[in-house]
Structures are given as structure tokens and as C-alpha cells.
Amino acid sequence: MAISETSLRDMLLFAFDEINKSGGVLGKQIDPVIVDGASDWPTFGEKAKQLLEEDKVAVTFRMLDIRKPQDGAARFRKR
């Protein structure tokens, strides 16, 4: 995981912990699933597919590549 992504991951884990301590969302605990795309677009696509189809996650968070933000977003439009 790139150093630029670890701060986002840490912030989200902290936020999830605080939300869970307060009773969760609509009474349900947040169960984070963390995957590493290895800074490789094809791997990001594979991991996104795994999260959506196998892990059945409800929400995803990711870093945007400010040079080409449409590349990552296009992978989710198919879903």
C-alpha cells in the first residue's frame, strides 16, 4: 500500500471505530475490508470486482489518481 494511501486507511479505520463505539450505523457495526491494489490499475480492477462480487461490500473508499480520475471510476460504473 502506497504511503499516500495509508493515511486515508488509518483515518477511515479510526472513524469506523468511533462509529462502532457509538452503536454503528442503524444499529449495525461497520466491518472494514482492506485490500491493496499494489499501485497497479489491473490489480485495482480485480480487487474491486472481488469486493463487490465476492465480499458483497456495501461501500468502497479509494484514493483518486488526480491525473486520470476517470480510470478508476469506470471500473465501478459497470456494477
N, C-alpha and C positions, 0 to 999 in steps of 0.2 A: 504494500500500500504506500503510495507516494506521501511524502511529508505534508504536502498541501491538503491531503485528504484526511490525515489523522486528526487534525484539529476539528474538522466537521464531525468526524466519527465520535470523538470524545465529547463534544458539545451535545450531540444528539443522545448519546448514552446517558449523560448527566441529566438532560431534560426528561428522558424516558423514566429514569429512576425517580425523579421528583414527581412526575405524573403518577407513577405506580404507587408511590408512598401516599399520595392524596386520594387513592381509590381507583386509579386508572381512568379509562375513557368509557363512559356509560357503564361503569362497574366492571370493566374488563381490563386486565393487565396488558401492557404492551410487551411483547416478546420480540426483541430485536434479532434479526438475522443478518449477519455481516458476511459479505463476500468481497473478494479482491479481484478486480478486473486486470490487475498486473499492467496497468497503463497501456493496454492493447485493445483496440476497438473490437476486433472479433471476439476476444475473451469477454469484454463487457457485454456484447450481444448474447453470448452463450449463458453468462451468469444471469442476465436479465430474464432470459427465457426460463431458466431454472427457477428463479424466484417466483415468476408469475405462474408457470405451469405446474411445477412440482411442489414448491414450498407454499403455493397459494397465498402469498403475501397480499395484504390489502393496500399497502402504501410503499413507495420506494423513495429514497433520497439519494441524490448523487451530485457530484461536482460537475459543473458545466465547463466545457472547453470553450473559452471565450473566442477562440479563433474559428471554431466550427460548431456552434451550439446545436445546429440542426442535425448533425450526425447522430448524436446520442438520442435526441428526441424522436427521430424517425423510427428507431427500433421499438419504441413503445406505442407508436401510432397503430401498428399492426394488431395490437392486442385489443 
